[in-house]
């Protein structure tokens, strides 16, 4: 069975948020769909291991912030590869609270849907939460981020807890050689599987092509999930 066929299905990219008392949390999600028009309702597939899943279970409310095509890997990685159990994802984040008290992300988004939980379905590793839409608005006319654009254009990765995650097959790794004749190995992030390729560098962070991993500044961070160099391993 060719699991890559699933990548041909159309998805968007969103931040699903919820609350527990005065605590807030949010995560990246791609499996969101409208299921009825009157009354308007949507369904969201959330991994049971995620903190947002626990918050939705307890509060029975959630929001879906619709990501803009201009959202950066660093911004998406903040919500997609970091855990709310280890940090406050909404600290220093531009957001507002909806009528249910759940955060609506204002940066890099084009609108939102606010929901009250009306049903849920256990589907193994995930729960499908069905929410009645009690609030919605559009902020601008920017293009929405699509799953296809995220992967093919800005080279984003899929978190292992996502319903659309497909384990990548190991590919043969070639070692580059810089002008000085030194081997330049590729390094993989153990959190998000981003590959640092010395031939490409990291131009968005000011790292020129041809820069070996060992020469990266000590404060350099993974452009996808934001972890440090200590979370990278050499590709063998």
N, CA and C atoms as a LAMMPS dump frame, in Angstrom:
ITEM: TIMESTEP
0
ITEM: NUMBER OF ATOMS
708
ITEM: BOX BOUNDS ff ff ff
-5.0000000000000000e+02 5.0000000000000000e+02
-5.0000000000000000e+02 5.0000000000000000e+02
-5.0000000000000000e+02 5.0000000000000000e+02
ITEM: ATOMS id mol type element x y z
1 1 1 N 0.851 -1.197 0
2 1 2 C 0 0 0
3 1 3 C 0.885 1.245 0
4 2 1 N 0.607 2.163 -0.902
5 2 2 C 1.389 3.389 -1.012
6 2 3 C 0.778 4.477 -0.127
7 3 1 N 1.346 4.639 1.081
8 3 2 C 0.811 5.612 2.029
9 3 3 C 0.986 7.053 1.55
10 4 1 N 1.907 7.289 0.618
11 4 2 C 2.111 8.644 0.112
12 4 3 C 0.879 9.168 -0.633
13 5 1 N -0.022 8.265 -1.01
14 5 2 C -1.253 8.689 -1.678
15 5 3 C -2.069 9.62 -0.789
16 6 1 N -1.961 9.429 0.534
17 6 2 C -2.703 10.287 1.456
18 6 3 C -2.282 11.753 1.319
19 7 1 N -1.059 11.992 0.888
20 7 2 C -0.58 13.377 0.76
21 7 3 C -1.29 14.125 -0.36
22 8 1 N -2.019 13.404 -1.202
23 8 2 C -2.755 14.038 -2.294
24 8 3 C -4.094 14.608 -1.828
25 9 1 N -4.522 14.243 -0.607
26 9 2 C -5.73 14.847 -0.059
27 9 3 C -5.456 16.31 0.283
28 10 1 N -6.461 17.15 0.199
29 10 2 C -6.284 18.578 0.434
30 10 3 C -6.518 18.921 1.904
31 11 1 N -5.594 19.704 2.481
32 11 2 C -5.695 20.135 3.871
33 11 3 C -5.297 21.603 3.98
34 12 1 N -5.724 22.209 5.064
35 12 2 C -5.213 23.517 5.44
36 12 3 C -4.266 23.33 6.612
37 13 1 N -3.862 24.439 7.221
38 13 2 C -3.023 24.384 8.406
39 13 3 C -3.566 25.395 9.407
40 14 1 N -3.752 24.95 10.657
41 14 2 C -4.464 25.742 11.655
42 14 3 C -3.798 25.646 13.026
43 15 1 N -4.174 26.569 13.905
44 15 2 C -3.811 26.466 15.316
45 15 3 C -5.091 26.203 16.089
46 16 1 N -5.186 25.005 16.696
47 16 2 C -6.33 24.669 17.535
48 16 3 C -5.949 24.969 18.98
49 17 1 N -6.753 25.784 19.647
50 17 2 C -6.455 26.209 21.013
51 17 3 C -7.591 25.859 21.956
52 18 1 N -7.253 25.717 23.229
53 18 2 C -8.263 25.475 24.254
54 18 3 C -7.728 25.987 25.589
55 19 1 N -8.453 25.707 26.658
56 19 2 C -8.064 26.226 27.973
57 19 3 C -8.378 25.207 29.055
58 20 1 N -7.713 25.406 30.208
59 20 2 C -8.004 24.653 31.412
60 20 3 C -7.898 25.644 32.561
61 21 1 N -9.04 26.111 33.053
62 21 2 C -9.023 27.19 34.034
63 21 3 C -8.456 28.435 33.386
64 22 1 N -7.372 28.994 33.971
65 22 2 C -6.737 30.167 33.386
66 22 3 C -5.527 29.805 32.526
67 23 1 N -5.305 28.504 32.309
68 23 2 C -4.193 28.059 31.475
69 23 3 C -4.646 27.936 30.023
70 24 1 N -3.763 28.354 29.115
71 24 2 C -4.065 28.319 27.693
72 24 3 C -3.073 27.433 26.964
73 25 1 N -3.527 26.812 25.889
74 25 2 C -2.606 26.03 25.068
75 25 3 C -3.14 25.952 23.644
76 26 1 N -2.209 25.731 22.721
77 26 2 C -2.586 25.599 21.323
78 26 3 C -1.603 24.722 20.584
79 27 1 N -2.027 24.171 19.47
80 27 2 C -1.185 23.283 18.673
81 27 3 C -1.536 23.417 17.2
82 28 1 N -0.583 23.036 16.363
83 28 2 C -0.843 22.992 14.934
84 28 3 C -1.703 21.769 14.62
85 29 1 N -2.665 21.95 13.733
86 29 2 C -3.516 20.842 13.28
87 29 3 C -3.795 21.027 11.797
88 30 1 N -3.958 19.905 11.088
89 30 2 C -4.289 20 9.667
90 30 3 C -5.632 19.359 9.335
91 31 1 N -6.089 18.441 10.165
92 31 2 C -7.354 17.745 9.87
93 31 3 C -8.536 18.472 10.507
94 32 1 N -8.968 19.538 9.85
95 32 2 C -10.133 20.328 10.274
96 32 3 C -11.088 20.378 9.089
97 33 1 N -12.367 20.155 9.343
98 33 2 C -13.329 20.242 8.246
99 33 3 C -14.7 20.682 8.742
100 34 1 N -15.411 21.395 7.87
101 34 2 C -16.797 21.75 8.16
102 34 3 C -17.672 20.541 7.868
103 35 1 N -18.599 20.244 8.788
104 35 2 C -19.43 19.054 8.586
105 35 3 C -20.91 19.373 8.431
106 36 1 N -21.365 20.532 8.934
107 36 2 C -22.751 20.956 8.703
108 36 3 C -22.788 22.464 8.51
109 37 1 N -23.867 22.945 7.855
110 37 2 C -24.018 24.375 7.599
111 37 3 C -25.04 25.03 8.519
112 38 1 N -26.073 24.284 8.914
113 38 2 C -27.134 24.861 9.736
114 38 3 C -27.615 23.839 10.769
115 39 1 N -27.125 23.937 12.015
116 39 2 C -26.192 24.958 12.495
117 39 3 C -24.778 24.662 12.025
118 40 1 N -23.931 25.684 11.9
119 40 2 C -22.569 25.445 11.429
120 40 3 C -21.76 24.655 12.46
121 41 1 N -21.067 23.63 11.994
122 41 2 C -20.263 22.797 12.89
123 41 3 C -19.023 22.319 12.158
124 42 1 N -17.951 22.101 12.904
125 42 2 C -16.71 21.599 12.329
126 42 3 C -16.21 20.409 13.148
127 43 1 N -15.276 19.661 12.572
128 43 2 C -14.657 18.534 13.267
129 43 3 C -13.148 18.736 13.252
130 44 1 N -12.501 18.389 14.364
131 44 2 C -11.051 18.507 14.483
132 44 3 C -10.49 17.209 15.035
133 45 1 N -9.451 16.674 14.39
134 45 2 C -8.811 15.44 14.843
135 45 3 C -7.571 15.802 15.659
136 46 1 N -7.563 15.41 16.96
137 46 2 C -6.483 15.778 17.876
138 46 3 C -5.924 14.522 18.539
139 47 1 N -4.592 14.422 18.571
140 47 2 C -3.933 13.268 19.187
141 47 3 C -4.178 13.249 20.691
142 48 1 N -4.446 12.054 21.221
143 48 2 C -4.747 11.91 22.646
144 48 3 C -3.571 12.263 23.546
145 49 1 N -2.341 12.215 23.003
146 49 2 C -1.157 12.521 23.803
147 49 3 C -0.964 14.02 24
148 50 1 N -1.617 14.825 23.184
149 50 2 C -1.384 16.262 23.204
150 50 3 C -2.128 16.95 24.345
151 51 1 N -1.508 17.988 24.889
152 51 2 C -2.111 18.736 25.985
153 51 3 C -3.407 19.4 25.559
154 52 1 N -3.461 19.858 24.324
155 52 2 C -4.686 20.489 23.821
156 52 3 C -5.866 19.523 23.875
157 53 1 N -5.61 18.25 23.638
158 53 2 C -6.652 17.226 23.738
159 53 3 C -7.244 17.21 25.142
160 54 1 N -6.39 17.228 26.147
161 54 2 C -6.837 17.229 27.537
162 54 3 C -7.66 18.479 27.851
163 55 1 N -7.204 19.626 27.345
164 55 2 C -7.907 20.886 27.619
165 55 3 C -9.298 20.895 26.98
166 56 1 N -9.41 20.396 25.753
167 56 2 C -10.72 20.36 25.089
168 56 3 C -11.658 19.427 25.839
169 57 1 N -11.146 18.283 26.274
170 57 2 C -11.941 17.327 27.042
171 57 3 C -12.541 17.989 28.281
172 58 1 N -11.726 18.79 28.974
173 58 2 C -12.158 19.359 30.247
174 58 3 C -13.013 20.613 30.081
175 59 1 N -12.619 21.503 29.174
176 59 2 C -13.334 22.775 29.037
177 59 3 C -14.504 22.711 28.063
178 60 1 N -14.432 21.754 27.103
179 60 2 C -15.467 21.573 26.079
180 60 3 C -15.624 22.798 25.174
181 61 1 N -14.535 23.519 24.998
182 61 2 C -14.504 24.65 24.064
183 61 3 C -13.149 24.658 23.351
184 62 1 N -13.13 25.174 22.128
185 62 2 C -11.873 25.313 21.398
186 62 3 C -12.028 26.324 20.272
187 63 1 N -10.891 26.842 19.826
188 63 2 C -10.883 27.743 18.682
189 63 3 C -9.981 27.174 17.59
190 64 1 N -10.259 27.581 16.372
191 64 2 C -9.426 27.225 15.232
192 64 3 C -8.978 28.522 14.575
193 65 1 N -7.684 28.855 14.703
194 65 2 C -7.125 30.036 14.051
195 65 3 C -6.548 29.588 12.712
196 66 1 N -6.963 30.234 11.638
197 66 2 C -6.61 29.814 10.281
198 66 3 C -5.315 30.491 9.862
199 67 1 N -4.28 29.699 9.622
200 67 2 C -2.963 30.245 9.312
201 67 3 C -2.901 30.866 7.923
202 68 1 N -2.146 31.953 7.831
203 68 2 C -1.892 32.62 6.566
204 68 3 C -0.735 31.95 5.844
205 69 1 N -0.714 32.085 4.539
206 69 2 C 0.36 31.531 3.717
207 69 3 C 1.715 32.149 4.069
208 70 1 N 1.688 33.325 4.699
209 70 2 C 2.926 34.022 5.035
210 70 3 C 3.519 33.574 6.369
211 71 1 N 2.863 32.665 7.074
212 71 2 C 3.38 32.19 8.365
213 71 3 C 4.737 31.52 8.168
214 72 1 N 5.672 31.799 9.073
215 72 2 C 7.028 31.269 8.947
216 72 3 C 7.149 29.887 9.586
217 73 1 N 8.208 29.176 9.215
218 73 2 C 8.476 27.877 9.838
219 73 3 C 8.68 28.025 11.334
220 74 1 N 9.366 29.078 11.754
221 74 2 C 9.627 29.292 13.177
222 74 3 C 8.318 29.47 13.943
223 75 1 N 7.389 30.234 13.379
224 75 2 C 6.099 30.471 14.027
225 75 3 C 5.301 29.169 14.101
226 76 1 N 5.247 28.439 12.999
227 76 2 C 4.516 27.174 12.969
228 76 3 C 5.164 26.17 13.913
229 77 1 N 6.489 26.144 13.935
230 77 2 C 7.205 25.221 14.812
231 77 3 C 6.942 25.476 16.283
232 78 1 N 6.718 26.754 16.643
233 78 2 C 6.429 27.094 18.039
234 78 3 C 5.187 26.364 18.535
235 79 1 N 4.163 26.309 17.697
236 79 2 C 2.919 25.643 18.077
237 79 3 C 2.92 24.156 17.701
238 80 1 N 3.768 23.784 16.737
239 80 2 C 3.708 22.422 16.224
240 80 3 C 4.684 21.441 16.829
241 81 1 N 5.829 21.936 17.315
242 81 2 C 6.849 21.005 17.796
243 81 3 C 7.256 21.244 19.249
244 82 1 N 6.683 22.23 19.889
245 82 2 C 6.976 22.477 21.295
246 82 3 C 5.772 22.06 22.134
247 83 1 N 6.023 21.64 23.369
248 83 2 C 4.955 21.137 24.232
249 83 3 C 4.505 22.187 25.233
250 84 1 N 3.197 22.32 25.381
251 84 2 C 2.64 23.225 26.374
252 84 3 C 2.903 22.764 27.795
253 85 1 N 3.374 21.537 27.946
254 85 2 C 3.75 21.041 29.28
255 85 3 C 5.092 21.609 29.717
256 86 1 N 5.847 22.139 28.764
257 86 2 C 7.187 22.648 29.061
258 86 3 C 7.291 24.163 28.983
259 87 1 N 6.365 24.814 28.31
260 87 2 C 6.402 26.27 28.207
261 87 3 C 5.009 26.812 27.933
262 88 1 N 4.836 28.104 28.205
263 88 2 C 3.583 28.794 27.915
264 88 3 C 3.646 29.274 26.475
265 89 1 N 2.923 28.615 25.597
266 89 2 C 2.988 28.95 24.179
267 89 3 C 2.424 30.337 23.867
268 90 1 N 1.591 30.864 24.763
269 90 2 C 0.977 32.155 24.484
270 90 3 C 1.699 33.323 25.141
271 91 1 N 2.81 33.03 25.842
272 91 2 C 3.617 34.111 26.398
273 91 3 C 4.229 34.905 25.249
274 92 1 N 4.058 36.214 25.281
275 92 2 C 4.578 37.115 24.235
276 92 3 C 3.913 36.893 22.881
277 93 1 N 2.792 36.179 22.861
278 93 2 C 2.072 35.946 21.611
279 93 3 C 0.933 36.969 21.487
280 94 1 N 0.684 37.434 20.259
281 94 2 C -0.396 38.374 20.008
282 94 3 C -1.699 37.603 19.821
283 95 1 N -2.607 37.712 20.79
284 95 2 C -3.869 36.981 20.723
285 95 3 C -4.958 37.74 21.47
286 96 1 N -6.188 37.289 21.289
287 96 2 C -7.313 37.8 22.066
288 96 3 C -8.141 36.623 22.522
289 97 1 N -8.933 36.823 23.569
290 97 2 C -9.805 35.759 24.056
291 97 3 C -11.178 35.874 23.411
292 98 1 N -11.711 34.746 22.977
293 98 2 C -13.044 34.731 22.408
294 98 3 C -14.102 34.732 23.49
295 99 1 N -15.356 34.618 23.096
296 99 2 C -16.456 34.654 24.058
297 99 3 C -16.423 33.476 25.021
298 100 1 N -15.746 32.382 24.631
299 100 2 C -15.627 31.21 25.502
300 100 3 C -14.379 31.273 26.383
301 101 1 N -13.568 32.333 26.212
302 101 2 C -12.347 32.46 26.99
303 101 3 C -11.156 31.735 26.402
304 102 1 N -11.295 31.231 25.177
305 102 2 C -10.223 30.499 24.508
306 102 3 C -9.46 31.465 23.589
307 103 1 N -8.134 31.346 23.524
308 103 2 C -7.352 32.293 22.725
309 103 3 C -7.552 32.146 21.219
310 104 1 N -7.542 33.305 20.567
311 104 2 C -7.587 33.411 19.111
312 104 3 C -6.282 34.064 18.686
313 105 1 N -5.483 33.373 17.904
314 105 2 C -4.176 33.882 17.492
315 105 3 C -4.355 34.958 16.416
316 106 1 N -3.693 36.102 16.616
317 106 2 C -3.863 37.233 15.708
318 106 3 C -2.726 37.381 14.703
319 107 1 N -1.525 36.93 15.056
320 107 2 C -0.403 37.024 14.123
321 107 3 C -0.4 35.856 13.152
322 108 1 N -0.118 36.137 11.882
323 108 2 C 0.02 35.108 10.844
324 108 3 C -1.259 34.308 10.616
325 109 1 N -2.404 34.917 10.89
326 109 2 C -3.681 34.239 10.673
327 109 3 C -4.6 35.117 9.831
328 110 1 N -5.618 34.509 9.245
329 110 2 C -6.552 35.263 8.404
330 110 3 C -7.97 35.252 8.965
331 111 1 N -8.199 34.498 10.04
332 111 2 C -9.52 34.431 10.64
333 111 3 C -9.593 33.315 11.661
334 112 1 N -10.77 33.114 12.22
335 112 2 C -10.919 32.092 13.26
336 112 3 C -12.334 31.54 13.302
337 113 1 N -12.466 30.375 13.925
338 113 2 C -13.741 29.762 14.253
339 113 3 C -13.691 29.406 15.737
340 114 1 N -14.734 29.743 16.471
341 114 2 C -14.799 29.45 17.908
342 114 3 C -15.923 28.452 18.153
343 115 1 N -15.63 27.402 18.919
344 115 2 C -16.567 26.281 19
345 115 3 C -16.861 25.829 20.425
346 116 1 N -18.059 25.324 20.598
347 116 2 C -18.46 24.607 21.808
348 116 3 C -18.617 23.138 21.445
349 117 1 N -18.016 22.273 22.238
350 117 2 C -18.025 20.841 21.94
351 117 3 C -19.437 20.267 22.036
352 118 1 N -19.858 19.53 20.994
353 118 2 C -21.178 18.898 21.026
354 118 3 C -21.089 17.374 20.959
355 119 1 N -19.916 16.865 20.539
356 119 2 C -19.743 15.415 20.488
357 119 3 C -18.269 15.099 20.249
358 120 1 N -17.904 13.847 20.476
359 120 2 C -16.532 13.412 20.201
360 120 3 C -16.543 11.924 19.863
361 121 1 N -15.545 11.507 19.092
362 121 2 C -15.466 10.123 18.637
363 121 3 C -14.041 9.608 18.824
364 122 1 N -13.927 8.49 19.522
365 122 2 C -12.634 7.863 19.741
366 122 3 C -12.256 7.082 18.485
367 123 1 N -11.123 7.463 17.865
368 123 2 C -10.693 6.773 16.653
369 123 3 C -9.278 6.196 16.836
370 124 1 N -9.002 5.711 18.032
371 124 2 C -7.708 5.093 18.295
372 124 3 C -6.715 6.076 18.86
373 125 1 N -5.728 6.453 18.074
374 125 2 C -4.694 7.382 18.543
375 125 3 C -5.215 8.804 18.689
376 126 1 N -6.316 9.111 18.015
377 126 2 C -6.878 10.458 18.005
378 126 3 C -8.338 10.462 18.459
379 127 1 N -8.798 11.65 18.809
380 127 2 C -10.214 11.882 19.056
381 127 3 C -10.702 12.911 18.048
382 128 1 N -11.84 12.642 17.442
383 128 2 C -12.462 13.632 16.568
384 128 3 C -13.438 14.444 17.414
385 129 1 N -13.119 15.715 17.594
386 129 2 C -13.983 16.617 18.359
387 129 3 C -14.906 17.356 17.396
388 130 1 N -16.2 17.296 17.658
389 130 2 C -17.188 18.006 16.841
390 130 3 C -17.652 19.227 17.622
391 131 1 N -17.504 20.391 17.019
392 131 2 C -17.852 21.619 17.706
393 131 3 C -18.878 22.457 16.965
394 132 1 N -19.843 22.985 17.706
395 132 2 C -20.791 23.951 17.137
396 132 3 C -20.111 25.309 17.104
397 133 1 N -20.116 25.962 15.947
398 133 2 C -19.444 27.245 15.803
399 133 3 C -20.292 28.345 16.446
400 134 1 N -19.709 29.011 17.444
401 134 2 C -20.423 30.073 18.159
402 134 3 C -19.833 31.45 17.874
403 135 1 N -18.742 31.463 17.13
404 135 2 C -18.118 32.732 16.768
405 135 3 C -17.19 32.529 15.587
406 136 1 N -17.122 33.525 14.704
407 136 2 C -16.245 33.425 13.528
408 136 3 C -16.009 34.817 12.971
409 137 1 N -14.801 35.021 12.44
410 137 2 C -14.516 36.309 11.803
411 137 3 C -13.306 36.149 10.886
412 138 1 N -13.212 37.067 9.921
413 138 2 C -12.079 37.113 9.003
414 138 3 C -11.321 38.41 9.251
415 139 1 N -9.99 38.314 9.369
416 139 2 C -9.166 39.485 9.658
417 139 3 C -8.679 40.196 8.405
418 140 1 N -8.433 39.448 7.34
419 140 2 C -7.847 40.015 6.128
420 140 3 C -8.149 39.089 4.95
421 141 1 N -7.658 39.464 3.785
422 141 2 C -7.922 38.648 2.59
423 141 3 C -6.668 37.915 2.119
424 142 1 N -5.733 37.654 3.041
425 142 2 C -4.533 36.905 2.681
426 142 3 C -4.891 35.471 2.31
427 143 1 N -4.003 34.827 1.572
428 143 2 C -4.236 33.428 1.199
429 143 3 C -3.984 32.512 2.4
430 144 1 N -4.808 31.477 2.566
431 144 2 C -4.583 30.538 3.672
432 144 3 C -3.417 29.606 3.388
433 145 1 N -2.761 29.181 4.453
434 145 2 C -1.689 28.193 4.339
435 145 3 C -2.299 26.823 4.042
436 146 1 N -1.768 26.141 3.045
437 146 2 C -2.222 24.787 2.748
438 146 3 C -1.141 23.792 3.154
439 147 1 N -1.568 22.582 3.399
440 147 2 C -0.662 21.495 3.764
441 147 3 C 0.368 21.284 2.658
442 148 1 N -0.075 21.357 1.415
443 148 2 C 0.807 21.15 0.274
444 148 3 C 1.869 22.241 0.198
445 149 1 N 1.468 23.505 0.374
446 149 2 C 2.405 24.633 0.336
447 149 3 C 3.407 24.528 1.484
448 150 1 N 2.925 24.153 2.652
449 150 2 C 3.787 24.012 3.837
450 150 3 C 4.908 23.012 3.586
451 151 1 N 4.586 21.908 2.954
452 151 2 C 5.58 20.861 2.724
453 151 3 C 6.463 21.136 1.508
454 152 1 N 5.865 21.552 0.403
455 152 2 C 6.619 21.653 -0.84
456 152 3 C 7.369 22.968 -1.013
457 153 1 N 6.813 24.053 -0.472
458 153 2 C 7.42 25.369 -0.699
459 153 3 C 8.299 25.814 0.459
460 154 1 N 7.762 25.787 1.675
461 154 2 C 8.592 26.238 2.799
462 154 3 C 9.249 25.076 3.537
463 155 1 N 9.054 23.856 2.987
464 155 2 C 9.774 22.658 3.442
465 155 3 C 9.51 22.324 4.911
466 156 1 N 8.258 22.443 5.324
467 156 2 C 7.891 22.111 6.695
468 156 3 C 7.792 20.618 6.922
469 157 1 N 7.888 20.221 8.185
470 157 2 C 7.803 18.816 8.585
471 157 3 C 6.486 18.555 9.311
472 158 1 N 6.108 17.277 9.402
473 158 2 C 4.89 16.884 10.106
474 158 3 C 5.249 16.255 11.441
475 159 1 N 4.627 16.74 12.506
476 159 2 C 4.873 16.183 13.839
477 159 3 C 4.4 14.73 13.892
478 160 1 N 5.098 13.923 14.693
479 160 2 C 4.78 12.491 14.777
480 160 3 C 3.392 12.229 15.357
481 161 1 N 2.807 13.198 16.076
482 161 2 C 1.475 13.009 16.649
483 161 3 C 0.351 13.446 15.713
484 162 1 N 0.704 13.986 14.558
485 162 2 C -0.316 14.451 13.616
486 162 3 C -1.016 13.267 12.954
487 163 1 N -2.314 13.388 12.67
488 163 2 C -3.029 12.288 12.011
489 163 3 C -2.526 12.017 10.602
490 164 1 N -1.847 12.992 9.994
491 164 2 C -1.356 12.829 8.624
492 164 3 C 0.11 12.406 8.573
493 165 1 N 0.713 12.11 9.723
494 165 2 C 2.144 11.771 9.751
495 165 3 C 2.413 10.457 9.018
496 166 1 N 3.411 10.477 8.149
497 166 2 C 3.88 9.281 7.455
498 166 3 C 5.377 9.18 7.693
499 167 1 N 5.811 8.072 8.242
500 167 2 C 7.227 7.887 8.527
501 167 3 C 8.015 7.874 7.227
502 168 1 N 9.031 8.744 7.179
503 168 2 C 9.843 8.825 5.974
504 168 3 C 10.836 7.67 5.921
505 169 1 N 11.022 7.138 4.709
506 169 2 C 11.995 6.084 4.529
507 169 3 C 13.397 6.674 4.577
508 170 1 N 14.327 5.924 5.15
509 170 2 C 15.714 6.357 5.209
510 170 3 C 16.269 6.486 3.791
511 171 1 N 16.86 7.638 3.519
512 171 2 C 17.462 7.851 2.211
513 171 3 C 18.978 7.87 2.354
514 172 1 N 19.652 7.496 1.277
515 172 2 C 21.103 7.52 1.31
516 172 3 C 21.593 8.943 1.466
517 173 1 N 22.512 9.143 2.385
518 173 2 C 23.006 10.483 2.682
519 173 3 C 24.36 10.674 2.023
520 174 1 N 24.491 11.745 1.257
521 174 2 C 25.764 12.058 0.612
522 174 3 C 26.454 13.163 1.381
523 175 1 N 27.759 13.048 1.557
524 175 2 C 28.532 14.046 2.282
525 175 3 C 29.1 15.057 1.308
526 176 1 N 28.867 16.331 1.6
527 176 2 C 29.363 17.389 0.739
528 176 3 C 30.827 17.677 1.057
529 177 1 N 31.486 18.328 0.133
530 177 2 C 32.863 18.76 0.353
531 177 3 C 32.949 20.245 0.057
532 178 1 N 33.483 21.02 1.012
533 178 2 C 33.603 22.446 0.789
534 178 3 C 34.889 22.752 0.036
535 179 1 N 35.091 23.996 -0.402
536 179 2 C 36.271 24.317 -1.208
537 179 3 C 37.588 23.964 -0.529
538 180 1 N 37.615 23.954 0.808
539 180 2 C 38.856 23.656 1.514
540 180 3 C 39.14 22.151 1.535
541 181 1 N 38.2 21.357 1.036
542 181 2 C 38.399 19.927 0.977
543 181 3 C 37.916 19.194 2.21
544 182 1 N 37.18 19.874 3.081
545 182 2 C 36.694 19.244 4.307
546 182 3 C 35.32 18.636 4.089
547 183 1 N 35.107 17.451 4.615
548 183 2 C 33.788 16.833 4.525
549 183 3 C 32.79 17.615 5.352
550 184 1 N 31.575 17.774 4.805
551 184 2 C 30.521 18.495 5.518
552 184 3 C 29.313 17.583 5.629
553 185 1 N 29.137 16.982 6.781
554 185 2 C 28.036 16.043 6.977
555 185 3 C 26.735 16.789 7.228
556 186 1 N 25.623 16.114 6.904
557 186 2 C 24.303 16.645 7.224
558 186 3 C 23.946 16.256 8.651
559 187 1 N 23.158 17.081 9.301
560 187 2 C 22.729 16.827 10.67
561 187 3 C 21.203 16.901 10.751
562 188 1 N 20.634 15.982 11.538
563 188 2 C 19.17 15.887 11.656
564 188 3 C 18.708 16.322 13.039
565 189 1 N 17.638 17.116 13.077
566 189 2 C 17.023 17.512 14.34
567 189 3 C 16.242 16.326 14.896
568 190 1 N 16.504 15.942 16.142
569 190 2 C 15.827 14.793 16.74
570 190 3 C 14.414 15.116 17.197
571 191 1 N 14.039 16.397 17.154
572 191 2 C 12.684 16.795 17.559
573 191 3 C 11.733 16.815 16.366
574 192 1 N 12.156 17.45 15.269
575 192 2 C 11.237 17.617 14.131
576 192 3 C 11.732 16.967 12.84
577 193 1 N 12.951 16.363 12.858
578 193 2 C 13.526 15.693 11.695
579 193 3 C 13.984 16.645 10.595
580 194 1 N 14.088 17.931 10.899
581 194 2 C 14.671 18.875 9.943
582 194 3 C 16.124 18.475 9.677
583 195 1 N 16.544 18.53 8.422
584 195 2 C 17.914 18.192 8.051
585 195 3 C 18.684 19.475 7.742
586 196 1 N 19.774 19.703 8.496
587 196 2 C 20.642 20.829 8.143
588 196 3 C 21.611 20.348 7.076
589 197 1 N 21.526 20.968 5.903
590 197 2 C 22.378 20.612 4.776
591 197 3 C 23.386 21.741 4.572
592 198 1 N 24.688 21.484 4.789
593 198 2 C 25.695 22.537 4.638
594 198 3 C 25.699 23.183 3.257
595 199 1 N 25.32 22.427 2.22
596 199 2 C 25.294 22.996 0.872
597 199 3 C 24.255 24.112 0.762
598 200 1 N 23.197 24.005 1.552
599 200 2 C 22.111 24.995 1.502
600 200 3 C 22.288 26.057 2.575
601 201 1 N 22.805 25.64 3.754
602 201 2 C 22.913 26.569 4.876
603 201 3 C 21.54 26.891 5.438
604 202 1 N 21.408 28.051 6.04
605 202 2 C 20.124 28.521 6.575
606 202 3 C 20.033 30.02 6.306
607 203 1 N 19.771 30.394 5.04
608 203 2 C 19.784 31.806 4.639
609 203 3 C 18.87 32.701 5.473
610 204 1 N 17.726 32.166 5.905
611 204 2 C 16.8 32.98 6.701
612 204 3 C 17.38 33.378 8.051
613 205 1 N 18.381 32.614 8.516
614 205 2 C 19.048 32.928 9.777
615 205 3 C 20.438 33.517 9.557
616 206 1 N 20.731 33.86 8.308
617 206 2 C 22.015 34.465 7.998
618 206 3 C 23.159 33.477 7.854
619 207 1 N 22.836 32.19 7.696
620 207 2 C 23.861 31.158 7.532
621 207 3 C 24.062 30.896 6.046
622 208 1 N 25.24 31.219 5.557
623 208 2 C 25.527 31.113 4.133
624 208 3 C 25.678 29.654 3.691
625 209 1 N 25.321 29.349 2.424
626 209 2 C 25.598 28.018 1.882
627 209 3 C 27.091 27.699 1.994
628 210 1 N 27.393 26.44 2.307
629 210 2 C 28.779 26.045 2.465
630 210 3 C 29.269 26.112 3.898
631 211 1 N 28.352 26.378 4.843
632 211 2 C 28.721 26.464 6.259
633 211 3 C 28.556 25.108 6.932
634 212 1 N 29.643 24.483 7.405
635 212 2 C 29.528 23.196 8.108
636 212 3 C 28.73 23.354 9.393
637 213 1 N 28.091 22.272 9.809
638 213 2 C 27.303 22.317 11.041
639 213 3 C 28.163 22.754 12.229
640 214 1 N 29.409 22.286 12.263
641 214 2 C 30.3 22.601 13.377
642 214 3 C 30.61 24.094 13.459
643 215 1 N 30.45 24.803 12.344
644 215 2 C 30.758 26.228 12.314
645 215 3 C 29.557 27.111 12.628
646 216 1 N 28.388 26.496 12.84
647 216 2 C 27.203 27.286 13.175
648 216 3 C 27.391 27.953 14.529
649 217 1 N 26.857 29.167 14.72
650 217 2 C 26.958 29.839 16.017
651 217 3 C 26.312 28.999 17.116
652 218 1 N 26.819 29.114 18.346
653 218 2 C 26.289 28.328 19.463
654 218 3 C 24.817 28.631 19.737
655 219 1 N 24.369 29.845 19.373
656 219 2 C 22.981 30.227 19.64
657 219 3 C 22.068 29.971 18.434
658 220 1 N 22.59 29.273 17.407
659 220 2 C 21.747 28.943 16.254
660 220 3 C 20.653 27.973 16.676
661 221 1 N 19.451 28.159 16.135
662 221 2 C 18.304 27.323 16.477
663 221 3 C 17.731 26.66 15.234
664 222 1 N 17.154 25.499 15.418
665 222 2 C 16.48 24.802 14.318
666 222 3 C 15.418 25.727 13.721
667 223 1 N 15.44 25.963 12.405
668 223 2 C 14.473 26.888 11.794
669 223 3 C 13.037 26.376 11.793
670 224 1 N 12.842 25.095 12.096
671 224 2 C 11.487 24.54 12.108
672 224 3 C 10.888 24.521 13.509
673 225 1 N 11.629 23.976 14.484
674 225 2 C 11.041 23.82 15.822
675 225 3 C 11.719 24.646 16.901
676 226 1 N 12.842 25.273 16.58
677 226 2 C 13.448 26.205 17.513
678 226 3 C 14.343 25.626 18.586
679 227 1 N 14.725 24.343 18.494
680 227 2 C 15.631 23.769 19.491
681 227 3 C 17.076 24.084 19.116
682 228 1 N 18 23.885 20.087
683 228 2 C 19.39 24.212 19.867
684 228 3 C 20.172 23.116 19.17
685 229 1 N 21.458 23.4 18.925
686 229 2 C 22.344 22.471 18.214
687 229 3 C 22.49 21.139 18.944
688 230 1 N 22.315 21.167 20.274
689 230 2 C 22.504 19.941 21.057
690 230 3 C 21.448 18.879 20.756
691 231 1 N 20.367 19.258 20.067
692 231 2 C 19.308 18.313 19.718
693 231 3 C 19.505 17.717 18.317
694 232 1 N 20.665 18.014 17.708
695 232 2 C 20.937 17.497 16.37
696 232 3 C 21.91 16.32 16.438
697 233 1 N 21.725 15.383 15.525
698 233 2 C 22.652 14.253 15.416
699 233 3 C 23.147 14.159 13.976
700 234 1 N 24.354 13.649 13.842
701 234 2 C 24.954 13.503 12.524
702 234 3 C 24.257 12.391 11.753
703 235 1 N 23.952 12.673 10.499
704 235 2 C 23.333 11.663 9.654
705 235 3 C 24.411 10.679 9.193
706 236 1 N 24.202 9.427 9.507
707 236 2 C 25.165 8.391 9.129
708 236 3 C 24.765 7.739 7.814
